[in-house]
Structures are given as structure tokens and as C-alpha cells.
Amino acid sequence: MMKVSVQSIHFHADAKLVEFIEKKIQRLDRYFEKNRTVEAEVSLKLQETGGPVHEKIIEIKLLLPGGWLIDKKTGRSFESAVTASADTLKRQLLRHKERTTTISHVRLTDL
């Protein structure tokens, strides 16, 4: 189960955007064990670029039993930044899972 909290800084995020973000982040839930609760904190920010268009910044933090996984992306839209960040977090999660299972196998074989 995953708890997702979305925070927009200095602007109001549309309900469609929040729903899109929650859907993308919830898809990462398949890489966790069924009985684990994982928290996700998503921060949305706008950065001045000197022109009429603002740079969109998204930062996603996943609190796992072994610590935090963090990714920060920028893009022309929040949707593209969320998609890129979710792909990066997927790779990080697979690496994290591989490391933790390898460590537990090594500990069991040492006995």
C-alpha cells in the first residue's frame, strides 16, 4: 500500500494533475512486498526562466523500510517530469530490491 502526498509550492495544482501524479506513483507499488506501507512525498515547484514560460520542477521522495529514495526532475510540463521521475525511481527500486535480497542471501549462507 502506498500513501502519496502532493504539495504544490507557490501555486495551486489542478485536480487532474494531482490525480495523474498519484496514478503514476501508485504504479511503483508493484515493486514492493504486499504487506509493506510506503510513503511518497511529491513536491511541485515553478522556476523562473526569465521568459513567459516557467520551468516545472518535481521532486519525489519514497520512504522505504531501508531509507529514502529521492529523484528530482525538471521539464516543460509536470506530466513529462513525473513520467521521467517515475522511470528513474523504478530503476532505483529494482536496484534497491536486488541489493537487499542479495544481502539477506549472503547473511543466510554465512550461517
N, CA, C and O atoms as a GROMACS GRO file, in nm:
protein
  444
    1MET      N    1   0.084  -0.118   0.000
    1MET     CA    2   0.000   0.000   0.000
    1MET      C    3   0.088   0.124   0.000
    1MET      O    4   0.189   0.129   0.070
    2MET      N    5   0.050   0.223  -0.078
    2MET     CA    6   0.130   0.343  -0.088
    2MET      C    7   0.046   0.466  -0.054
    2MET      O    8  -0.065   0.484  -0.102
    3LYS      N    9   0.106   0.550   0.032
    3LYS     CA   10   0.042   0.677   0.066
    3LYS      C   11   0.116   0.786  -0.012
    3LYS      O   12   0.237   0.802   0.000
    4VAL      N   13   0.041   0.861  -0.092
    4VAL     CA   14   0.101   0.966  -0.175
    4VAL      C   15   0.050   1.101  -0.127
    4VAL      O   16  -0.070   1.124  -0.118
    5SER      N   17   0.143   1.191  -0.096
    5SER     CA   18   0.105   1.328  -0.062
    5SER      C   19   0.170   1.423  -0.162
    5SER      O   20   0.290   1.418  -0.186
    6VAL      N   21   0.086   1.509  -0.221
    6VAL     CA   22   0.133   1.602  -0.323
    6VAL      C   23   0.127   1.743  -0.266
    6VAL      O   24   0.024   1.785  -0.213
    7GLN      N   25   0.236   1.815  -0.278
    7GLN     CA   26   0.245   1.952  -0.227
    7GLN      C   27   0.289   2.043  -0.341
    7GLN      O   28   0.395   2.022  -0.400
    8SER      N   29   0.208   2.144  -0.370
    8SER     CA   30   0.247   2.242  -0.472
    8SER      C   31   0.291   2.369  -0.399
    8SER      O   32   0.221   2.419  -0.310
    9ILE      N   33   0.405   2.419  -0.438
    9ILE     CA   34   0.466   2.534  -0.370
    9ILE      C   35   0.445   2.660  -0.452
    9ILE      O   36   0.487   2.668  -0.567
   10HIS      N   37   0.379   2.758  -0.393
   10HIS     CA   38   0.352   2.890  -0.452
   10HIS      C   39   0.255   2.888  -0.570
   10HIS      O   40   0.253   2.982  -0.649
   11PHE      N   41   0.175   2.783  -0.582
   11PHE     CA   42   0.068   2.780  -0.682
   11PHE      C   43  -0.029   2.670  -0.643
   11PHE      O   44   0.001   2.588  -0.557
   12HIS      N   45  -0.146   2.669  -0.707
   12HIS     CA   46  -0.247   2.567  -0.680
   12HIS      C   47  -0.246   2.464  -0.792
   12HIS      O   48  -0.265   2.498  -0.909
   13ALA      N   49  -0.223   2.338  -0.756
   13ALA     CA   50  -0.220   2.230  -0.855
   13ALA      C   51  -0.362   2.188  -0.890
   13ALA      O   52  -0.447   2.174  -0.802
   14ASP      N   53  -0.387   2.168  -1.017
   14ASP     CA   54  -0.516   2.123  -1.066
   14ASP      C   55  -0.544   1.980  -1.018
   14ASP      O   56  -0.450   1.902  -1.000
   15ALA      N   57  -0.670   1.946  -0.998
   15ALA     CA   58  -0.708   1.812  -0.952
   15ALA      C   59  -0.666   1.705  -1.053
   15ALA      O   60  -0.630   1.594  -1.013
   16LYS      N   61  -0.671   1.738  -1.182
   16LYS     CA   62  -0.629   1.642  -1.285
   16LYS      C   63  -0.480   1.611  -1.273
   16LYS      O   64  -0.438   1.496  -1.288
   17LEU      N   65  -0.400   1.713  -1.246
   17LEU     CA   66  -0.256   1.695  -1.230
   17LEU      C   67  -0.227   1.608  -1.108
   17LEU      O   68  -0.145   1.516  -1.115
   18VAL      N   69  -0.293   1.636  -0.997
   18VAL     CA   70  -0.272   1.557  -0.875
   18VAL      C   71  -0.312   1.412  -0.899
   18VAL      O   72  -0.243   1.320  -0.854
   19GLU      N   73  -0.423   1.390  -0.968
   19GLU     CA   74  -0.469   1.255  -0.999
   19GLU      C   75  -0.368   1.182  -1.088
   19GLU      O   76  -0.340   1.064  -1.067
   20PHE      N   77  -0.313   1.252  -1.188
   20PHE     CA   78  -0.212   1.194  -1.277
   20PHE      C   79  -0.088   1.152  -1.198
   20PHE      O   80  -0.035   1.043  -1.218
   21ILE      N   81  -0.043   1.240  -1.109
   21ILE     CA   82   0.076   1.212  -1.029
   21ILE      C   83   0.052   1.092  -0.939
   21ILE      O   84   0.136   1.002  -0.932
   22GLU      N   85  -0.063   1.089  -0.871
   22GLU     CA   86  -0.093   0.978  -0.782
   22GLU      C   87  -0.099   0.846  -0.858
   22GLU      O   88  -0.051   0.743  -0.810
   23LYS      N   89  -0.157   0.849  -0.978
   23LYS     CA   90  -0.167   0.728  -1.060
   23LYS      C   91  -0.028   0.677  -1.099
   23LYS      O   92   0.000   0.558  -1.090
   24LYS      N   93   0.060   0.768  -1.142
   24LYS     CA   94   0.196   0.730  -1.182
   24LYS      C   95   0.275   0.673  -1.065
   24LYS      O   96   0.345   0.574  -1.079
   25ILE      N   97   0.263   0.738  -0.949
   25ILE     CA   98   0.338   0.693  -0.832
   25ILE      C   99   0.282   0.562  -0.778
   25ILE      O  100   0.358   0.476  -0.733
   26GLN      N  101   0.151   0.545  -0.783
   26GLN     CA  102   0.088   0.421  -0.736
   26GLN      C  103   0.137   0.300  -0.817
   26GLN      O  104   0.141   0.189  -0.765
   27ARG      N  105   0.172   0.321  -0.942
   27ARG     CA  106   0.220   0.212  -1.026
   27ARG      C  107   0.352   0.153  -0.974
   27ARG      O  108   0.385   0.038  -1.003
   28LEU      N  109   0.428   0.232  -0.897
   28LEU     CA  110   0.552   0.183  -0.838
   28LEU      C  111   0.526   0.082  -0.726
   28LEU      O  112   0.617   0.012  -0.682
   29ASP      N  113   0.401   0.076  -0.680
   29ASP     CA  114   0.364  -0.011  -0.570
   29ASP      C  115   0.387  -0.158  -0.603
   29ASP      O  116   0.405  -0.239  -0.512
   30ARG      N  117   0.388  -0.194  -0.729
   30ARG     CA  118   0.406  -0.335  -0.768
   30ARG      C  119   0.546  -0.387  -0.738
   30ARG      O  120   0.568  -0.508  -0.742
   31TYR      N  121   0.640  -0.298  -0.709
   31TYR     CA  122   0.777  -0.340  -0.680
   31TYR      C  123   0.803  -0.359  -0.531
   31TYR      O  124   0.916  -0.386  -0.491
   32PHE      N  125   0.698  -0.346  -0.449
   32PHE     CA  126   0.711  -0.363  -0.305
   32PHE      C  127   0.641  -0.492  -0.263
   32PHE      O  128   0.560  -0.547  -0.337
   33GLU      N  129   0.675  -0.538  -0.145
   33GLU     CA  130   0.604  -0.651  -0.088
   33GLU      C  131   0.461  -0.608  -0.057
   33GLU      O  132   0.436  -0.491  -0.030
   34LYS      N  133   0.370  -0.702  -0.060
   34LYS     CA  134   0.227  -0.672  -0.047
   34LYS      C  135   0.192  -0.608   0.088
   34LYS      O  136   0.105  -0.520   0.092
   35ASN      N  137   0.256  -0.650   0.196
   35ASN     CA  138   0.217  -0.602   0.329
   35ASN      C  139   0.295  -0.479   0.375
   35ASN      O  140   0.282  -0.438   0.490
   36ARG      N  141   0.375  -0.420   0.289
   36ARG     CA  142   0.454  -0.302   0.326
   36ARG      C  143   0.378  -0.174   0.294
   36ARG      O  144   0.312  -0.163   0.190
   37THR      N  145   0.387  -0.078   0.384
   37THR     CA  146   0.331   0.054   0.358
   37THR      C  147   0.446   0.147   0.323
   37THR      O  148   0.544   0.158   0.398
   38VAL      N  149   0.434   0.212   0.209
   38VAL     CA  150   0.538   0.302   0.160
   38VAL      C  151   0.478   0.440   0.146
   38VAL      O  152   0.365   0.455   0.097
   39GLU      N  153   0.552   0.541   0.188
   39GLU     CA  154   0.505   0.679   0.175
   39GLU      C  155   0.579   0.748   0.061
   39GLU      O  156   0.699   0.728   0.042
   40ALA      N  157   0.506   0.829  -0.013
   40ALA     CA  158   0.565   0.908  -0.122
   40ALA      C  159   0.529   1.054  -0.099
   40ALA      O  160   0.412   1.088  -0.082
   41GLU      N  161   0.630   1.139  -0.100
   41GLU     CA  162   0.610   1.283  -0.090
   41GLU      C  163   0.649   1.345  -0.223
   41GLU      O  164   0.761   1.326  -0.271
   42VAL      N  165   0.556   1.418  -0.283
   42VAL     CA  166   0.580   1.480  -0.413
   42VAL      C  167   0.572   1.632  -0.396
   42VAL      O  168   0.473   1.683  -0.344
   43SER      N  169   0.676   1.702  -0.439
   43SER     CA  170   0.679   1.849  -0.434
   43SER      C  171   0.680   1.903  -0.575
   43SER      O  172   0.760   1.861  -0.659
   44LEU      N  173   0.590   1.997  -0.602
   44LEU     CA  174   0.582   2.063  -0.732
   44LEU      C  175   0.624   2.207  -0.717
   44LEU      O  176   0.575   2.277  -0.628
   45LYS      N  177   0.713   2.253  -0.803
   45LYS     CA  178   0.763   2.391  -0.796
   45LYS      C  179   0.770   2.451  -0.935
   45LYS      O  180   0.783   2.379  -1.034
   46LEU      N  181   0.760   2.582  -0.941
   46LEU     CA  182   0.780   2.656  -1.066
   46LEU      C  183   0.907   2.737  -1.052
   46LEU      O  184   0.930   2.800  -0.948
   47GLN      N  185   0.991   2.737  -1.156
   47GLN     CA  186   1.115   2.812  -1.154
   47GLN      C  187   1.111   2.917  -1.264
   47GLN      O  188   1.076   2.887  -1.378
   48GLU      N  189   1.146   3.039  -1.229
   48GLU     CA  190   1.152   3.148  -1.326
   48GLU      C  191   1.264   3.122  -1.427
   48GLU      O  192   1.376   3.087  -1.390
   49THR      N  193   1.232   3.140  -1.555
   49THR     CA  194   1.335   3.124  -1.659
   49THR      C  195   1.366   3.255  -1.729
   49THR      O  196   1.447   3.258  -1.821
   50GLY      N  197   1.301   3.362  -1.686
   50GLY     CA  198   1.323   3.491  -1.749
   50GLY      C  199   1.226   3.518  -1.862
   50GLY      O  200   1.225   3.628  -1.917
   51GLY      N  201   1.147   3.422  -1.898
   51GLY     CA  202   1.050   3.438  -2.006
   51GLY      C  203   0.909   3.412  -1.955
   51GLY      O  204   0.887   3.399  -1.835
   52PRO      N  205   0.815   3.405  -2.047
   52PRO     CA  206   0.676   3.383  -2.005
   52PRO      C  207   0.649   3.240  -1.957
   52PRO      O  208   0.551   3.216  -1.886
   53VAL      N  209   0.735   3.144  -1.995
   53VAL     CA  210   0.715   3.005  -1.956
   53VAL      C  211   0.803   2.972  -1.836
   53VAL      O  212   0.922   3.002  -1.836
   54HIS      N  213   0.743   2.909  -1.735
   54HIS     CA  214   0.818   2.867  -1.616
   54HIS      C  215   0.868   2.724  -1.635
   54HIS      O  216   0.802   2.642  -1.699
   55GLU      N  217   0.984   2.697  -1.579
   55GLU     CA  218   1.037   2.561  -1.575
   55GLU      C  219   0.964   2.487  -1.462
   55GLU      O  220   0.950   2.540  -1.352
   56LYS      N  221   0.919   2.365  -1.490
   56LYS     CA  222   0.849   2.285  -1.390
   56LYS      C  223   0.947   2.191  -1.322
   56LYS      O  224   1.023   2.120  -1.389
   57ILE      N  225   0.946   2.189  -1.189
   57ILE     CA  226   1.036   2.104  -1.111
   57ILE      C  227   0.952   2.011  -1.025
   57ILE      O  228   0.858   2.055  -0.958
   58ILE      N  229   0.985   1.884  -1.029
   58ILE     CA  230   0.916   1.787  -0.944
   58ILE      C  231   1.021   1.709  -0.865
   58ILE      O  232   1.124   1.668  -0.919
   59GLU      N  233   0.993   1.691  -0.737
   59GLU     CA  234   1.082   1.613  -0.651
   59GLU      C  235   0.997   1.507  -0.582
   59GLU      O  236   0.897   1.538  -0.518
   60ILE      N  237   1.039   1.382  -0.596
   60ILE     CA  238   0.966   1.271  -0.537
   60ILE      C  239   1.057   1.201  -0.437
   60ILE      O  240   1.170   1.166  -0.468
   61LYS      N  241   1.005   1.182  -0.316
   61LYS     CA  242   1.078   1.109  -0.210
   61LYS      C  243   0.994   0.988  -0.172
   61LYS      O  244   0.876   1.000  -0.141
   62LEU      N  245   1.055   0.871  -0.176
   62LEU     CA  246   0.990   0.749  -0.132
   62LEU      C  247   1.055   0.702  -0.003
   62LEU      O  248   1.176   0.681   0.003
   63LEU      N  249   0.975   0.687   0.101
   63LEU     CA  250   1.025   0.637   0.229
   63LEU      C  251   1.009   0.486   0.230
   63LEU      O  252   0.897   0.435   0.235
   64LEU      N  253   1.120   0.416   0.224
   64LEU     CA  254   1.122   0.270   0.223
   64LEU      C  255   1.168   0.219   0.359
   64LEU      O  256   1.222   0.296   0.438
   65PRO      N  257   1.147   0.092   0.388
   65PRO     CA  258   1.196   0.038   0.514
   65PRO      C  259   1.347   0.055   0.533
   65PRO      O  260   1.394   0.061   0.647
   66GLY      N  261   1.424   0.062   0.425
   66GLY     CA  262   1.569   0.078   0.436
   66GLY      C  263   1.618   0.221   0.424
   66GLY      O  264   1.739   0.244   0.434
   67GLY      N  265   1.531   0.317   0.403
   67GLY     CA  266   1.572   0.456   0.388
   67GLY      C  267   1.490   0.527   0.282
   67GLY      O  268   1.379   0.485   0.247
   68TRP      N  269   1.546   0.636   0.230
   68TRP     CA  270   1.478   0.719   0.130
   68TRP      C  271   1.533   0.692  -0.009
   68TRP      O  272   1.651   0.665  -0.027
   69LEU      N  273   1.443   0.701  -0.108
   69LEU     CA  274   1.484   0.711  -0.248
   69LEU      C  275   1.431   0.845  -0.296
   69LEU      O  276   1.313   0.876  -0.278
   70ILE      N  277   1.517   0.926  -0.357
   70ILE     CA  278   1.480   1.061  -0.397
   70ILE      C  279   1.515   1.082  -0.543
   70ILE      O  280   1.620   1.039  -0.590
   71ASP      N  281   1.424   1.150  -0.615
   71ASP     CA  282   1.452   1.188  -0.753
   71ASP      C  283   1.396   1.327  -0.778
   71ASP      O  284   1.287   1.361  -0.730
   72LYS      N  285   1.470   1.406  -0.853
   72LYS     CA  286   1.429   1.542  -0.886
   72LYS      C  287   1.445   1.562  -1.036
   72LYS      O  288   1.552   1.537  -1.091
   73LYS      N  289   1.338   1.606  -1.101
   73LYS     CA  290   1.341   1.628  -1.246
   73LYS      C  291   1.282   1.764  -1.279
   73LYS      O  292   1.200   1.818  -1.205
   74THR      N  293   1.326   1.818  -1.392
   74THR     CA  294   1.269   1.941  -1.446
   74THR      C  295   1.218   1.912  -1.587
   74THR      O  296   1.265   1.820  -1.653
   75GLY      N  297   1.122   1.992  -1.630
   75GLY     CA  298   1.068   1.973  -1.764
   75GLY      C  299   0.978   2.088  -1.805
   75GLY      O  300   0.956   2.181  -1.729
   76ARG      N  301   0.928   2.078  -1.927
   76ARG     CA  302   0.838   2.182  -1.977
   76ARG      C  303   0.698   2.165  -1.919
   76ARG      O  304   0.620   2.260  -1.912
   77SER      N  305   0.666   2.041  -1.877
   77SER     CA  306   0.536   2.016  -1.813
   77SER      C  307   0.558   1.924  -1.694
   77SER      O  308   0.655   1.848  -1.689
   78PHE      N  309   0.466   1.933  -1.597
   78PHE     CA  310   0.476   1.845  -1.481
   78PHE      C  311   0.456   1.699  -1.522
   78PHE      O  312   0.517   1.609  -1.464
   79GLU      N  313   0.371   1.676  -1.621
   79GLU     CA  314   0.344   1.539  -1.664
   79GLU      C  315   0.469   1.470  -1.717
   79GLU      O  316   0.496   1.355  -1.683
   80SER      N  317   0.546   1.541  -1.800
   80SER     CA  318   0.668   1.481  -1.853
   80SER      C  319   0.772   1.459  -1.743
   80SER      O  320   0.844   1.359  -1.743
   81ALA      N  321   0.779   1.552  -1.648
   81ALA     CA  322   0.874   1.539  -1.538
   81ALA      C  323   0.835   1.421  -1.447
   81ALA      O  324   0.922   1.348  -1.401
   82VAL      N  325   0.705   1.404  -1.423
   82VAL     CA  326   0.659   1.292  -1.339
   82VAL      C  327   0.689   1.159  -1.407
   82VAL      O  328   0.735   1.066  -1.342
   83THR      N  329   0.663   1.150  -1.537
   83THR     CA  330   0.689   1.027  -1.610
   83THR      C  331   0.838   0.992  -1.606
   83THR      O  332   0.873   0.876  -1.583
   84ALA      N  333   0.924   1.090  -1.628
   84ALA     CA  334   1.069   1.065  -1.624
   84ALA      C  335   1.113   1.025  -1.484
   84ALA      O  336   1.197   0.936  -1.468
   85SER      N  337   1.058   1.092  -1.384
   85SER     CA  338   1.095   1.062  -1.246
   85SER      C  339   1.048   0.922  -1.205
   85SER      O  340   1.120   0.851  -1.135
   86ALA      N  341   0.928   0.884  -1.247
   86ALA     CA  342   0.877   0.750  -1.215
   86ALA      C  343   0.965   0.642  -1.277
   86ALA      O  344   0.988   0.538  -1.215
   87ASP      N  345   1.013   0.665  -1.399
   87ASP     CA  346   1.103   0.568  -1.463
   87ASP      C  347   1.235   0.556  -1.386
   87ASP      O  348   1.286   0.446  -1.366
   88THR      N  349   1.288   0.668  -1.343
   88THR     CA  350   1.412   0.667  -1.265
   88THR      C  351   1.392   0.596  -1.132
   88THR      O  352   1.475   0.515  -1.092
   89LEU      N  353   1.281   0.626  -1.064
   89LEU     CA  354   1.254   0.561  -0.935
   89LEU      C  355   1.232   0.411  -0.952
   89LEU      O  356   1.267   0.333  -0.863
   90LYS      N  357   1.175   0.371  -1.062
   90LYS     CA  358   1.156   0.228  -1.089
   90LYS      C  359   1.292   0.158  -1.094
   90LYS      O  360   1.310   0.053  -1.033
   91ARG      N  361   1.387   0.218  -1.166
   91ARG     CA  362   1.522   0.160  -1.173
   91ARG      C  363   1.587   0.158  -1.035
   91ARG      O  364   1.652   0.059  -0.998
   92GLN      N  365   1.571   0.266  -0.959
   92GLN     CA  366   1.628   0.271  -0.824
   92GLN      C  367   1.566   0.164  -0.734
   92GLN      O  368   1.636   0.100  -0.656
   93LEU      N  369   1.435   0.146  -0.747
   93LEU     CA  370   1.367   0.045  -0.665
   93LEU      C  371   1.415  -0.096  -0.698
   93LEU      O  372   1.437  -0.178  -0.609
   94LEU      N  373   1.432  -0.124  -0.826
   94LEU     CA  374   1.480  -0.256  -0.865
   94LEU      C  375   1.622  -0.280  -0.813
   94LEU      O  376   1.653  -0.390  -0.767
   95ARG      N  377   1.707  -0.178  -0.820
   95ARG     CA  378   1.842  -0.190  -0.766
   95ARG      C  379   1.840  -0.210  -0.614
   95ARG      O  380   1.913  -0.293  -0.560
   96HIS      N  381   1.753  -0.132  -0.547
   96HIS     CA  382   1.741  -0.142  -0.402
   96HIS      C  383   1.693  -0.281  -0.362
   96HIS      O  384   1.744  -0.341  -0.267
   97LYS      N  385   1.594  -0.332  -0.434
   97LYS     CA  386   1.539  -0.464  -0.405
   97LYS      C  387   1.646  -0.572  -0.429
   97LYS      O  388   1.658  -0.666  -0.350
   98GLU      N  389   1.721  -0.557  -0.537
   98GLU     CA  390   1.827  -0.653  -0.567
   98GLU      C  391   1.934  -0.654  -0.459
   98GLU      O  392   1.980  -0.760  -0.417
   99ARG      N  393   1.972  -0.535  -0.414
   99ARG     CA  394   2.074  -0.525  -0.309
   99ARG      C  395   2.026  -0.587  -0.178
   99ARG      O  396   2.101  -0.660  -0.112
  100THR      N  397   1.902  -0.558  -0.139
  100THR     CA  398   1.852  -0.609  -0.012
  100THR      C  399   1.834  -0.760  -0.016
  100THR      O  400   1.860  -0.827   0.084
  101THR      N  401   1.791  -0.815  -0.128
  101THR     CA  402   1.776  -0.960  -0.136
  101THR      C  403   1.913  -1.028  -0.142
  101THR      O  404   1.930  -1.136  -0.085
  102THR      N  405   2.010  -0.966  -0.208
  102THR     CA  406   2.145  -1.022  -0.214
  102THR      C  407   2.207  -1.022  -0.075
  102THR      O  408   2.271  -1.120  -0.036
  103ILE      N  409   2.189  -0.915  -0.001
  103ILE     CA  410   2.244  -0.906   0.134
  103ILE      C  411   2.180  -1.011   0.224
  103ILE      O  412   2.250  -1.075   0.303
  104SER      N  413   2.049  -1.029   0.214
  104SER     CA  414   1.985  -1.129   0.300
  104SER      C  415   2.028  -1.270   0.263
  104SER      O  416   2.039  -1.355   0.351
  105HIS      N  417   2.052  -1.298   0.134
  105HIS     CA  418   2.101  -1.429   0.093
  105HIS      C  419   2.243  -1.453   0.144
  105HIS      O  420   2.276  -1.564   0.186
  106VAL      N  421   2.326  -1.350   0.140
  106VAL     CA  422   2.463  -1.364   0.190
  106VAL      C  423   2.461  -1.391   0.340
  106VAL      O  424   2.536  -1.476   0.388
  107ARG      N  425   2.377  -1.321   0.413
  107ARG     CA  426   2.369  -1.342   0.558
  107ARG      C  427   2.321  -1.483   0.590
  107ARG      O  428   2.371  -1.544   0.684
  108LEU      N  429   2.227  -1.535   0.514
  108LEU     CA  430   2.178  -1.669   0.540
  108LEU      C  431   2.282  -1.776   0.507
  108LEU      O  432   2.291  -1.878   0.576
  109THR      N  433   2.361  -1.752   0.404
  109THR     CA  434   2.463  -1.851   0.367
  109THR      C  435   2.582  -1.846   0.462
  109THR      O  436   2.655  -1.944   0.475
  110ASP      N  437   2.603  -1.732   0.528
  110ASP     CA  438   2.714  -1.721   0.624
  110ASP      C  439   2.689  -1.803   0.750
  110ASP      O  440   2.782  -1.839   0.821
  111LEU      N  441   2.562  -1.832   0.776
  111LEU     CA  442   2.530  -1.907   0.897
  111LEU      C  443   2.578  -2.046   0.884
  111LEU      O  444   2.562  -2.126   0.976
   0.00000   0.00000   0.00000
